[in-house]
Amino acid sequence: MELYGYPLKAKFNQPRPPPPKVLPATGTMTASYKNRIPYHPESFSMPWMPDSYYKAAALNPTLSPLTESFPGLPPTKIVPFISERPNGVFSRHSLDDWHRSNMTNYKESETTRHNAERLRADLTRTIKDVYQQAKRTQGESTKNLGERVNDIEYWKSELCIELDAMIRETNSLTDMQKRLERALADTEGPFQVAHKCLLNREKRMGIDLVNDDVEKQLITEIKTIRSCRERLQQCLDTVNCQLMCNKEARQELEKDLADKQMGHHIDSKCYQLKNTSRGIHYYKGVERVDATVSVPETWARFTDNNIFRSQSARATSAKLRASTESLLMGTADEMWRQFSKVNDAFTSRITETANAKSKIQTHLAKTRQEIFQIETKIQVIQKTIRDKEVQLKVAQTRLDERTRRPNVELCRDAAQIRLVQEVNEINETLRNLHQCLRASEDMLQMLVRSKGVLEHDLVVKNNSLFIDQERCMGMRKSYPSTVQILGYV
C-alpha cells in the first residue's frame, strides 16, 4: 500500500511482457498509421515552456496545486515529506530490489535478442522460397499469355482475309444497286412526267377541262412505265436484302476483328509486363472477379462461324448480280414507244388560250385605272374629314372653356349661339362626308371585285396556258436515253 502524495514506483520494477513470436503483418502496420495525422507534442494553445520542465514534472510530481483553481488534497490526507526517522533519512527501495531489477532487464534483453536472431533466419528462408515460387508462377503465366497472343494473331489473319473478300463483293453489289437505282430513277422521270401531265390538266378550271386524245395517250404511257418500274423495284428490293446480309456478315467480321485487336493489345501488354514495369498497382479482390464469357473451344468456334457465314453471303451475292444485269437489258426499250404520241395535241389548245388571255388583260387594265381614280377621291374625302374634325375640336373646346365662366358671366350671348351652330354644322358636314366616304368605298369594293373576277379569269387562262405550254410541253421536251435507263451513267 502506498501513501498519498508519494511518487509511484520506478517503471523498471514492473515485469515487462514477453516479446511477440512473429512480426506483425505489413498490411496491419500500414493500416495502423495510414490515416493518422502526425502527433505534435507542442501545443500552440499553451504557453511555451522547455521540455525539461515537463519531464521533471512527470518524474517528480509535487503536492502543490498547478493552478489556483485546483485546491489540492485535504489537509487530513496530506503526508509530509519529512520522515520520522532520525536525521531525516528516507529511502524508497532496497539494494536487493535494485540488483534484482538489473538482472531482470539483462535476461529480458538476452531473450529478445535470441528470438530476433531465430526470426531473422526464418524470414530469410521464407523470402527465398517466396521469390522462387513467384518467379516460377510468373513464368508460367507469361508463357500462357504468349500462346494466347499467337492464337489471336492467327485468327486475326483469317478474319482480315475474309473481310477483304467480303468488302470487294459488297462493293460490286453496291455498284449494281446504284445502277438499279439510277435506272429506276430514270424510269421514274417519264412516269412522273406523264402522271404530272394528267394531274396538271386536272387543275384546269371551268370550260378548260376537256377530255381529249392527249389524256388517253397519257394514261397508256403511265401503264407501260409502271409495269417496267415494278419489275425493277422488285429486283432492287432483292439486292437491298442481300446487301443487308452482306453488311451484317461484314459487321460481325469487323466486330470480331476489333475484339481480337483489342484482346491482342491487352494480352501483349500483359505479356510484356515485368516487375520493373511502370503502371502496376494493387487491385484488391480482382482475383475473385470472374468476367469470362467463353472458353477456348467456344472462342475459336465463334470466329469460325463468322467466317463461314461471310462465305455463304458472298456466293449468293455473285448469283444475284448476274440476274440483275439481264433484267436491266429487258426494260430499256419498252418505254420509248409511247412518248412521241402525246406531244402533238397541245398546240391548238395553247393558241386558243393565248387569245382569251389577251382580251382579259385589256379589260383588267381599264378596271385598274378606275380603281386608282376612286382611291384618289377617297384620300381627298378622308383629308377633308380630318380637317373638319380639327375644327370641331376647336369649337367644342371653346364651348367647354366657356362653361367655366363664373356666376352671371354664364351668358347665352351671340358667341355662345354661334359656337353651338358651328358645332351642329360641322357634325352635319361630317355625316355627309362619311356617307360619301362609305359610298366611295363601296364603289371601290365593287371595282376591286370586278378586278378580282377578271384577274381570276386571267389566272384561269394563265393556268391553262401554263399547264399546256410550260409544264406539260416543258417536261416532255427531253426523255432519258437507253444508256441512262440501263444505269451506265
Kinemage of the C-alpha trace (Angstrom):
@kinemage 1
@onewidth
@group {chain A} dominant
@subgroup {mainchain}
@vectorlist {calphas} color= white
{ca met a 1} P 0.000 0.000 0.000
{ca glu a 2} L 1.399 3.369 -0.974
{ca leu a 3} L 0.781 6.602 0.791
{ca tyr a 4} L -0.907 9.591 -0.714
{ca gly a 5} L 1.471 12.137 -2.080
{ca tyr a 6} L 4.353 9.707 -2.623
{ca pro a 7} L 5.599 9.158 -6.143
{ca leu a 8} L 4.867 5.890 -7.859
{ca lys a 9} L 7.437 3.128 -8.082
{ca ala a 10} L 10.006 3.142 -10.825
{ca lys a 11} L 8.879 1.714 -14.150
{ca phe a 12} L 11.709 -0.806 -14.321
{ca asn a 13} L 10.377 -2.586 -11.188
{ca gln a 14} L 7.386 -3.852 -13.154
{ca pro a 15} L 7.952 -7.060 -15.232
{ca arg a 16} L 7.773 -6.432 -18.982
{ca pro a 17} L 5.517 -8.543 -21.196
{ca pro a 18} L 7.239 -11.208 -23.324
{ca pro a 19} L 8.111 -10.160 -26.899
{ca pro a 20} L 5.918 -11.460 -29.732
{ca lys a 21} L 6.991 -14.609 -31.601
{ca val a 22} L 6.457 -13.155 -35.056
{ca leu a 23} L 6.427 -9.697 -36.524
{ca pro a 24} L 3.061 -8.094 -37.260
{ca ala a 25} L 1.765 -8.179 -40.835
{ca thr a 26} L 2.813 -5.396 -43.151
{ca gly a 27} L -0.794 -4.610 -44.043
{ca thr a 28} L -1.731 -4.277 -40.381
{ca met a 29} L 1.154 -1.920 -39.674
{ca thr a 30} L 0.326 0.121 -42.738
{ca ala a 31} L -3.335 0.328 -41.788
{ca ser a 32} L -2.406 1.426 -38.272
{ca tyr a 33} L -0.777 4.633 -39.439
{ca lys a 34} L -2.153 5.125 -42.932
{ca asn a 35} L -4.838 7.660 -41.995
{ca arg a 36} L -3.175 9.082 -38.863
{ca ile a 37} L -2.181 12.707 -38.501
{ca pro a 38} L 1.344 13.197 -37.105
{ca tyr a 39} L 1.336 13.968 -33.387
{ca his a 40} L 2.882 17.218 -32.327
{ca pro a 41} L 3.856 17.257 -28.633
{ca glu a 42} L 3.934 21.038 -28.615
{ca ser a 43} L 0.523 22.681 -28.402
{ca phe a 44} L 0.133 26.088 -29.940
{ca ser a 45} L -2.635 26.923 -27.467
{ca met a 46} L -0.383 26.522 -24.363
{ca pro a 47} L 2.350 28.934 -23.269
{ca trp a 48} L 5.865 27.971 -24.186
{ca met a 49} L 7.865 26.016 -21.658
{ca pro a 50} L 11.018 23.996 -22.017
{ca asp a 51} L 10.766 20.280 -22.492
{ca ser a 52} L 12.835 19.620 -19.395
{ca tyr a 53} L 10.123 21.167 -17.255
{ca tyr a 54} L 7.539 18.616 -18.346
{ca lys a 55} L 9.958 15.744 -17.859
{ca ala a 56} L 10.800 16.877 -14.360
{ca ala a 57} L 7.161 17.355 -13.571
{ca ala a 58} L 6.360 13.852 -14.810
{ca leu a 59} L 9.117 12.197 -12.716
{ca asn a 60} L 8.878 14.290 -9.538
{ca pro a 61} L 5.303 15.443 -9.044
{ca thr a 62} L 4.720 17.970 -6.280
{ca leu a 63} L 1.862 18.286 -3.910
{ca ser a 64} L 1.304 21.956 -4.624
{ca pro a 65} L -1.570 22.707 -6.981
{ca leu a 66} L -0.646 23.587 -10.536
{ca thr a 67} L -3.262 26.317 -10.736
{ca glu a 68} L -5.044 28.472 -8.234
{ca ser a 69} L -8.363 26.878 -9.171
{ca phe a 70} L -7.131 23.451 -8.017
{ca pro a 71} L -7.393 23.318 -4.219
{ca gly a 72} L -5.212 20.183 -3.771
{ca leu a 73} L -5.780 17.368 -1.284
{ca pro a 74} L -7.417 17.883 2.086
{ca pro a 75} L -5.047 18.540 4.977
{ca thr a 76} L -6.014 15.288 6.690
{ca lys a 77} L -4.775 13.183 3.758
{ca ile a 78} L -1.533 15.032 3.021
{ca val a 79} L 1.515 13.139 4.352
{ca pro a 80} L 4.575 15.293 4.914
{ca phe a 81} L 7.784 14.514 3.110
{ca ile a 82} L 9.813 14.753 6.299
{ca ser a 83} L 10.320 11.239 7.651
{ca glu a 84} L 10.137 10.407 11.316
{ca arg a 85} L 13.453 8.590 11.094
{ca pro a 86} L 16.490 10.059 12.705
{ca asn a 87} L 18.378 12.710 10.817
{ca gly a 88} L 15.534 12.858 8.261
{ca val a 89} L 16.915 9.858 6.253
{ca phe a 90} L 14.329 8.441 3.854
{ca ser a 91} L 14.862 5.651 1.166
{ca arg a 92} L 12.350 4.326 -1.347
{ca his a 93} L 13.848 0.926 -2.402
{ca ser a 94} L 16.331 -1.558 -1.033
{ca leu a 95} L 19.622 -2.565 -2.620
{ca asp a 96} L 18.267 -6.077 -3.395
{ca asp a 97} L 15.475 -4.550 -5.360
{ca trp a 98} L 17.973 -2.592 -7.382
{ca his a 99} L 20.108 -5.695 -8.210
{ca arg a 100} L 17.005 -7.763 -8.960
{ca ser a 101} L 15.742 -5.142 -11.404
{ca asn a 102} L 19.051 -5.079 -13.254
{ca met a 103} L 19.173 -8.892 -13.589
{ca thr a 104} L 15.620 -8.919 -14.879
{ca asn a 105} L 16.460 -6.395 -17.587
{ca tyr a 106} L 19.577 -8.362 -18.628
{ca lys a 107} L 17.671 -11.629 -19.028
{ca glu a 108} L 14.893 -9.971 -20.907
{ca ser a 109} L 17.371 -8.386 -23.322
{ca glu a 110} L 19.130 -11.739 -23.951
{ca thr a 111} L 15.809 -13.492 -24.591
{ca thr a 112} L 14.673 -10.795 -27.010
{ca arg a 113} L 17.917 -10.927 -28.986
{ca his a 114} L 17.737 -14.738 -29.228
{ca asn a 115} L 14.201 -14.599 -30.544
{ca ala a 116} L 15.134 -11.887 -33.032
{ca glu a 117} L 18.026 -13.979 -34.425
{ca arg a 118} L 15.820 -17.013 -34.863
{ca leu a 119} L 13.145 -14.890 -36.531
{ca arg a 120} L 15.664 -13.407 -38.974
{ca ala a 121} L 16.767 -16.871 -40.048
{ca asp a 122} L 13.148 -17.931 -40.626
{ca leu a 123} L 12.450 -14.769 -42.585
{ca thr a 124} L 15.480 -15.317 -44.805
{ca arg a 125} L 14.304 -18.828 -45.770
{ca thr a 126} L 10.716 -17.643 -46.276
{ca ile a 127} L 11.750 -14.744 -48.505
{ca lys a 128} L 13.901 -17.042 -50.646
{ca asp a 129} L 11.030 -19.527 -51.077
{ca val a 130} L 8.648 -16.707 -51.901
{ca tyr a 131} L 10.944 -15.333 -54.624
{ca gln a 132} L 11.376 -18.763 -56.215
{ca gln a 133} L 7.649 -19.537 -56.152
{ca ala a 134} L 6.746 -16.111 -57.558
{ca lys a 135} L 9.310 -16.437 -60.369
{ca arg a 136} L 8.040 -19.907 -61.323
{ca thr a 137} L 4.366 -18.839 -61.232
{ca gln a 138} L 5.028 -15.641 -63.169
{ca gly a 139} L 6.965 -17.564 -65.808
{ca glu a 140} L 4.056 -19.973 -66.380
{ca ser a 141} L 1.608 -17.072 -66.654
{ca thr a 142} L 3.876 -15.296 -69.148
{ca lys a 143} L 4.158 -18.486 -71.248
{ca asn a 144} L 0.375 -18.909 -71.340
{ca leu a 145} L -0.050 -15.280 -72.332
{ca gly a 146} L 2.429 -15.745 -75.201
{ca glu a 147} L 0.489 -18.755 -76.513
{ca arg a 148} L -2.723 -16.772 -76.286
{ca val a 149} L -1.205 -13.910 -78.282
{ca asn a 150} L -0.170 -16.351 -81.041
{ca asp a 151} L -3.702 -17.802 -81.248
{ca ile a 152} L -5.191 -14.342 -81.542
{ca glu a 153} L -2.763 -13.399 -84.319
{ca tyr a 154} L -3.765 -16.492 -86.335
{ca trp a 155} L -7.489 -15.757 -86.173
{ca lys a 156} L -6.823 -12.097 -86.879
{ca ser a 157} L -5.154 -13.021 -90.170
{ca glu a 158} L -8.092 -15.292 -91.135
{ca leu a 159} L -10.585 -12.560 -90.340
{ca cys a 160} L -8.641 -9.985 -92.350
{ca ile a 161} L -8.573 -12.238 -95.457
{ca glu a 162} L -12.311 -12.930 -95.321
{ca leu a 163} L -13.111 -9.309 -94.539
{ca asp a 164} L -11.229 -8.104 -97.625
{ca ala a 165} L -13.101 -10.585 -99.825
{ca met a 166} L -16.452 -9.515 -98.331
{ca ile a 167} L -15.640 -5.843 -98.852
{ca arg a 168} L -14.864 -6.442 -102.552
{ca glu a 169} L -18.100 -8.399 -103.096
{ca thr a 170} L -20.137 -5.819 -101.210
{ca asn a 171} L -18.658 -3.042 -103.334
{ca ser a 172} L -19.556 -4.908 -106.531
{ca leu a 173} L -23.116 -5.485 -105.349
{ca thr a 174} L -23.329 -1.855 -104.263
{ca asp a 175} L -22.391 -0.777 -107.791
{ca met a 176} L -25.177 -2.985 -109.152
{ca gln a 177} L -27.543 -1.464 -106.625
{ca lys a 178} L -26.597 2.025 -107.795
{ca arg a 179} L -27.223 1.007 -111.421
{ca leu a 180} L -30.660 -0.283 -110.471
{ca glu a 181} L -31.403 2.876 -108.506
{ca arg a 182} L -30.322 5.073 -111.406
{ca ala a 183} L -32.352 3.008 -113.849
{ca leu a 184} L -35.371 3.174 -111.555
{ca ala a 185} L -34.867 6.913 -111.106
{ca asp a 186} L -34.589 7.396 -114.870
{ca thr a 187} L -37.810 5.470 -115.448
{ca glu a 188} L -39.435 7.484 -112.719
{ca gly a 189} L -38.796 10.642 -114.731
{ca pro a 190} L -41.066 9.730 -117.695
{ca phe a 191} L -43.600 8.243 -115.286
{ca gln a 192} L -43.714 11.443 -113.278
{ca val a 193} L -43.918 13.493 -116.465
{ca ala a 194} L -46.936 11.598 -117.734
{ca his a 195} L -48.555 11.483 -114.325
{ca lys a 196} L -47.934 15.170 -113.715
{ca cys a 197} L -49.353 15.998 -117.123
{ca leu a 198} L -52.581 14.281 -116.153
{ca leu a 199} L -52.637 15.908 -112.735
{ca asn a 200} L -51.800 19.319 -114.146
{ca arg a 201} L -54.538 19.076 -116.749
{ca glu a 202} L -56.954 18.193 -113.953
{ca lys a 203} L -56.079 21.538 -112.397
{ca arg a 204} L -57.607 23.415 -115.328
{ca met a 205} L -60.766 25.293 -114.363
{ca gly a 206} L -64.153 25.806 -115.963
{ca ile a 207} L -64.616 25.095 -119.656
{ca asp a 208} L -60.883 24.384 -119.991
{ca leu a 209} L -61.460 20.894 -118.538
{ca val a 210} L -61.845 18.862 -121.737
{ca asn a 211} L -61.290 15.149 -122.343
{ca asp a 212} L -59.165 14.885 -125.486
{ca asp a 213} L -56.804 12.429 -127.158
{ca val a 214} L -53.867 13.785 -125.136
{ca glu a 215} L -55.354 12.448 -121.916
{ca lys a 216} L -55.911 8.966 -123.403
{ca gln a 217} L -52.331 8.695 -124.641
{ca leu a 218} L -51.013 9.840 -121.251
{ca ile a 219} L -52.950 7.059 -119.479
{ca thr a 220} L -51.450 4.436 -121.804
{ca glu a 221} L -47.946 5.766 -121.205
{ca ile a 222} L -48.404 5.601 -117.453
{ca lys a 223} L -49.409 1.928 -117.573
{ca thr a 224} L -46.344 0.984 -119.648
{ca ile a 225} L -43.875 2.780 -117.412
{ca arg a 226} L -45.477 1.413 -114.237
{ca ser a 227} L -45.020 -2.179 -115.413
{ca cys a 228} L -41.293 -1.668 -116.025
{ca arg a 229} L -40.792 0.128 -112.726
{ca glu a 230} L -42.427 -2.658 -110.727
{ca arg a 231} L -40.006 -5.246 -112.098
{ca leu a 232} L -37.017 -3.019 -111.422
{ca gln a 233} L -38.226 -2.254 -107.913
{ca gln a 234} L -38.659 -5.942 -107.108
{ca cys a 235} L -35.121 -6.664 -108.224
{ca leu a 236} L -33.831 -3.687 -106.240
{ca asp a 237} L -35.539 -4.949 -103.083
{ca thr a 238} L -33.805 -8.297 -103.506
{ca val a 239} L -30.451 -6.583 -103.944
{ca asn a 240} L -31.074 -4.452 -100.871
{ca cys a 241} L -31.858 -7.532 -98.785
{ca gln a 242} L -28.680 -9.206 -99.980
{ca leu a 243} L -26.710 -6.072 -99.183
{ca met a 244} L -28.111 -6.128 -95.675
{ca cys a 245} L -26.976 -9.739 -95.305
{ca asn a 246} L -23.531 -8.803 -96.589
{ca lys a 247} L -23.319 -5.828 -94.266
{ca glu a 248} L -24.392 -7.899 -91.287
{ca ala a 249} L -21.748 -10.510 -92.054
{ca arg a 250} L -19.193 -7.742 -92.554
{ca gln a 251} L -20.146 -6.085 -89.294
{ca glu a 252} L -19.741 -9.365 -87.447
{ca leu a 253} L -16.312 -9.798 -89.008
{ca glu a 254} L -15.308 -6.223 -88.169
{ca lys a 255} L -16.609 -6.519 -84.635
{ca asp a 256} L -14.829 -9.826 -84.135
{ca leu a 257} L -11.661 -8.367 -85.639
{ca ala a 258} L -11.884 -5.294 -83.419
{ca asp a 259} L -12.337 -7.521 -80.379
{ca lys a 260} L -9.372 -9.594 -81.480
{ca gln a 261} L -7.247 -6.466 -81.906
{ca met a 262} L -8.227 -5.173 -78.503
{ca gly a 263} L -7.627 -8.551 -76.906
{ca his a 264} L -4.291 -8.837 -78.725
{ca his a 265} L -3.287 -5.387 -77.474
{ca ile a 266} L -4.271 -6.189 -73.889
{ca asp a 267} L -2.643 -9.640 -73.854
{ca ser a 268} L 0.511 -8.261 -75.495
{ca lys a 269} L 0.656 -5.566 -72.865
{ca cys a 270} L 0.178 -8.162 -70.136
{ca tyr a 271} L 2.834 -10.391 -71.762
{ca gln a 272} L 5.350 -7.551 -71.701
{ca leu a 273} L 4.691 -6.522 -68.101
{ca lys a 274} L 7.522 -7.140 -65.650
{ca asn a 275} L 8.154 -6.463 -62.009
{ca thr a 276} L 10.022 -3.300 -63.001
{ca ser a 277} L 7.328 -2.039 -65.385
{ca arg a 278} L 5.564 1.236 -64.751
{ca gly a 279} L 1.830 1.446 -64.137
{ca ile a 280} L 1.404 -1.649 -61.956
{ca his a 281} L -0.840 -1.235 -58.921
{ca tyr a 282} L -2.752 -3.174 -56.309
{ca tyr a 283} L -6.292 -4.241 -57.285
{ca lys a 284} L -7.681 -5.814 -54.172
{ca gly a 285} L -10.159 -8.634 -54.793
{ca val a 286} L -9.682 -8.735 -58.575
{ca glu a 287} L -8.787 -12.441 -58.443
{ca arg a 288} L -12.299 -13.172 -57.141
{ca val a 289} L -13.974 -11.469 -60.121
{ca asp a 290} L -14.743 -13.889 -62.967
{ca ala a 291} L -15.805 -11.811 -66.002
{ca thr a 292} L -15.104 -14.501 -68.627
{ca val a 293} L -17.893 -15.473 -71.040
{ca ser a 294} L -16.255 -18.184 -73.142
{ca val a 295} L -13.727 -20.985 -73.172
{ca pro a 296} L -11.047 -21.576 -75.838
{ca glu a 297} L -13.308 -24.023 -77.758
{ca thr a 298} L -16.300 -21.662 -77.962
{ca trp a 299} L -13.966 -18.742 -78.640
{ca ala a 300} L -12.495 -20.408 -81.744
{ca arg a 301} L -15.922 -21.723 -82.884
{ca phe a 302} L -17.379 -18.218 -82.770
{ca thr a 303} L -14.817 -16.829 -85.218
{ca asp a 304} L -15.115 -19.895 -87.470
{ca asn a 305} L -18.913 -19.413 -87.685
{ca asn a 306} L -18.489 -15.770 -88.635
{ca ile a 307} L -16.136 -16.682 -91.473
{ca phe a 308} L -18.485 -19.399 -92.801
{ca arg a 309} L -21.442 -17.011 -92.749
{ca ser a 310} L -19.479 -14.446 -94.744
{ca gln a 311} L -18.501 -17.010 -97.387
{ca ser a 312} L -22.144 -18.097 -97.886
{ca ala a 313} L -23.296 -14.486 -98.270
{ca arg a 314} L -20.604 -13.832 -100.905
{ca ala a 315} L -21.740 -16.788 -103.058
{ca thr a 316} L -25.397 -15.642 -103.016
{ca ser a 317} L -24.387 -12.113 -103.895
{ca ala a 318} L -22.478 -13.195 -107.017
{ca lys a 319} L -25.544 -15.058 -108.402
{ca leu a 320} L -27.796 -12.073 -107.802
{ca arg a 321} L -25.534 -9.713 -109.750
{ca ala a 322} L -25.767 -11.903 -112.886
{ca ser a 323} L -29.595 -11.968 -112.850
{ca thr a 324} L -29.832 -8.204 -112.333
{ca glu a 325} L -27.768 -7.486 -115.446
{ca ser a 326} L -30.222 -9.326 -117.715
{ca leu a 327} L -33.218 -7.509 -116.198
{ca leu a 328} L -31.754 -4.103 -116.983
{ca met a 329} L -31.380 -5.009 -120.660
{ca gly a 330} L -35.034 -6.102 -120.951
{ca thr a 331} L -36.660 -2.895 -119.724
{ca ala a 332} L -34.729 -0.328 -121.773
{ca asp a 333} L -36.874 -0.199 -124.972
{ca glu a 334} L -40.444 -0.584 -123.673
{ca met a 335} L -40.981 2.998 -122.537
{ca trp a 336} L -39.837 4.814 -125.666
{ca arg a 337} L -42.757 3.969 -127.952
{ca gln a 338} L -45.472 5.860 -126.156
{ca phe a 339} L -43.526 9.037 -125.616
{ca ser a 340} L -43.944 10.625 -129.089
{ca lys a 341} L -47.741 10.221 -129.365
{ca val a 342} L -48.666 12.692 -126.640
{ca asn a 343} L -46.897 15.885 -127.692
{ca asp a 344} L -48.923 16.888 -130.810
{ca ala a 345} L -52.279 17.545 -129.123
{ca phe a 346} L -51.125 20.531 -127.087
{ca thr a 347} L -50.517 23.084 -129.916
{ca ser a 348} L -54.091 24.081 -130.841
{ca arg a 349} L -55.240 24.379 -127.250
{ca ile a 350} L -52.333 26.645 -126.397
{ca thr a 351} L -53.258 29.063 -129.239
{ca glu a 352} L -56.912 29.406 -128.122
{ca thr a 353} L -55.933 30.021 -124.533
{ca ala a 354} L -53.475 32.755 -125.557
{ca asn a 355} L -56.203 34.715 -127.465
{ca ala a 356} L -58.588 34.650 -124.478
{ca lys a 357} L -55.830 35.794 -122.181
{ca ser a 358} L -55.118 38.897 -124.359
{ca lys a 359} L -58.753 40.122 -124.192
{ca ile a 360} L -58.945 39.684 -120.409
{ca gln a 361} L -55.774 41.726 -119.932
{ca thr a 362} L -57.325 44.675 -121.835
{ca his a 363} L -60.418 44.824 -119.583
{ca leu a 364} L -58.311 44.390 -116.489
{ca ala a 365} L -56.137 47.414 -117.356
{ca lys a 366} L -59.211 49.673 -117.662
{ca thr a 367} L -60.594 48.463 -114.326
{ca arg a 368} L -57.317 49.126 -112.544
{ca gln a 369} L -57.277 52.728 -113.882
{ca glu a 370} L -60.740 53.347 -112.462
{ca ile a 371} L -59.717 51.867 -109.118
{ca phe a 372} L -56.788 54.277 -108.976
{ca gln a 373} L -59.050 57.287 -109.567
{ca ile a 374} L -61.626 56.299 -106.934
{ca glu a 375} L -58.846 55.659 -104.394
{ca thr a 376} L -57.592 59.198 -105.025
{ca lys a 377} L -61.056 60.597 -104.298
{ca ile a 378} L -61.269 58.563 -101.105
{ca gln a 379} L -57.992 60.061 -99.910
{ca val a 380} L -59.361 63.593 -100.569
{ca ile a 381} L -62.541 62.836 -98.574
{ca gln a 382} L -60.518 61.428 -95.708
{ca lys a 383} L -58.336 64.540 -95.598
{ca thr a 384} L -61.463 66.751 -95.580
{ca ile a 385} L -62.898 64.715 -92.681
{ca arg a 386} L -59.681 65.160 -90.708
{ca asp a 387} L -59.759 68.930 -91.289
{ca lys a 388} L -63.410 69.149 -90.154
{ca glu a 389} L -62.621 67.124 -87.074
{ca val a 390} L -59.948 69.658 -86.119
{ca gln a 391} L -62.496 72.489 -86.486
{ca leu a 392} L -64.968 70.510 -84.402
{ca lys a 393} L -62.350 70.094 -81.661
{ca val a 394} L -61.744 73.876 -81.635
{ca ala a 395} L -65.451 74.714 -81.371
{ca gln a 396} L -66.130 72.147 -78.688
{ca thr a 397} L -63.052 73.264 -76.725
{ca arg a 398} L -64.364 76.847 -76.800
{ca leu a 399} L -67.749 75.763 -75.544
{ca asp a 400} L -66.150 73.689 -72.803
{ca glu a 401} L -63.974 76.580 -71.656
{ca arg a 402} L -66.972 78.973 -71.610
{ca thr a 403} L -68.818 76.649 -69.238
{ca arg a 404} L -66.273 77.618 -66.594
{ca arg a 405} L -67.315 81.312 -66.555
{ca pro a 406} L -68.349 82.368 -63.016
{ca asn a 407} L -71.869 83.243 -61.939
{ca val a 408} L -73.588 85.825 -64.133
{ca glu a 409} L -70.836 85.611 -66.712
{ca leu a 410} L -72.524 82.427 -67.931
{ca cys a 411} L -74.372 84.455 -70.558
{ca arg a 412} L -76.061 82.979 -73.642
{ca asp a 413} L -74.614 85.545 -75.934
{ca ala a 414} L -74.111 85.645 -79.679
{ca ala a 415} L -70.749 83.918 -79.390
{ca gln a 416} L -72.336 81.070 -77.498
{ca ile a 417} L -75.138 80.716 -80.026
{ca arg a 418} L -72.714 80.844 -82.954
{ca leu a 419} L -70.442 78.232 -81.393
{ca val a 420} L -73.370 75.869 -80.924
{ca gln a 421} L -74.457 76.442 -84.556
{ca glu a 422} L -70.874 75.853 -85.699
{ca val a 423} L -70.699 72.528 -83.858
{ca asn a 424} L -74.009 71.406 -85.369
{ca glu a 425} L -72.954 72.453 -88.880
{ca ile a 426} L -69.622 70.628 -88.582
{ca asn a 427} L -71.369 67.474 -87.326
{ca glu a 428} L -73.776 67.585 -90.268
{ca thr a 429} L -70.885 68.097 -92.670
{ca leu a 430} L -69.018 65.178 -91.134
{ca arg a 431} L -72.063 62.938 -91.538
{ca asn a 432} L -72.316 63.838 -95.200
{ca leu a 433} L -68.611 63.295 -95.735
{ca his a 434} L -68.763 59.895 -94.011
{ca gln a 435} L -71.680 58.926 -96.280
{ca cys a 436} L -69.672 59.947 -99.333
{ca leu a 437} L -66.698 58.039 -97.982
{ca arg a 438} L -68.781 54.893 -97.498
{ca ala a 439} L -70.275 55.226 -100.979
{ca ser a 440} L -66.804 55.646 -102.461
{ca glu a 441} L -65.513 52.672 -100.519
{ca asp a 442} L -68.482 50.570 -101.667
{ca met a 443} L -67.786 51.537 -105.261
{ca leu a 444} L -64.123 50.735 -104.702
{ca gln a 445} L -65.096 47.326 -103.388
{ca met a 446} L -67.230 46.712 -106.465
{ca leu a 447} L -64.366 47.715 -108.715
{ca val a 448} L -61.993 45.529 -106.730
{ca arg a 449} L -64.456 42.657 -107.001
{ca ser a 450} L -64.729 43.191 -110.745
{ca lys a 451} L -60.984 43.347 -110.906
{ca gly a 452} L -60.799 40.108 -108.910
{ca val a 453} L -63.150 38.387 -111.324
{ca leu a 454} L -61.067 39.500 -114.286
{ca glu a 455} L -57.868 38.521 -112.518
{ca his a 456} L -59.347 35.150 -111.622
{ca asp a 457} L -60.375 34.611 -115.214
{ca leu a 458} L -56.910 35.701 -116.261
{ca val a 459} L -55.408 33.280 -113.733
{ca val a 460} L -57.589 30.513 -115.181
{ca lys a 461} L -56.358 31.255 -118.655
{ca asn a 462} L -52.763 31.657 -117.459
{ca asn a 463} L -53.099 28.402 -115.561
{ca ser a 464} L -54.366 26.526 -118.606
{ca leu a 465} L -51.724 28.108 -120.809
{ca phe a 466} L -49.006 27.414 -118.240
{ca ile a 467} L -50.104 23.786 -117.806
{ca asp a 468} L -50.252 23.021 -121.518
{ca gln a 469} L -47.304 25.086 -122.708
{ca glu a 470} L -44.880 25.312 -119.810
{ca arg a 471} L -45.435 22.311 -117.598
{ca cys a 472} L -46.633 19.612 -119.965
{ca met a 473} L -44.668 20.565 -123.054
{ca gly a 474} L -41.712 21.794 -121.000
{ca met a 475} L -41.417 18.424 -119.257
{ca arg a 476} L -41.822 16.466 -122.475
{ca lys a 477} L -39.070 18.226 -124.404
{ca ser a 478} L -36.454 15.705 -123.208
{ca tyr a 479} L -36.566 11.989 -122.499
{ca pro a 480} L -33.903 9.783 -120.818
{ca ser a 481} L -31.816 7.747 -123.205
{ca thr a 482} L -31.463 3.962 -123.150
{ca val a 483} L -27.990 4.240 -121.652
{ca gln a 484} L -29.402 6.259 -118.761
{ca ile a 485} L -32.205 3.787 -118.187
{ca leu a 486} L -29.715 0.914 -118.072
{ca gly a 487} L -27.829 2.759 -115.344
{ca tyr a 488} L -24.445 3.085 -117.089
{ca val a 489} L -24.229 6.814 -116.334
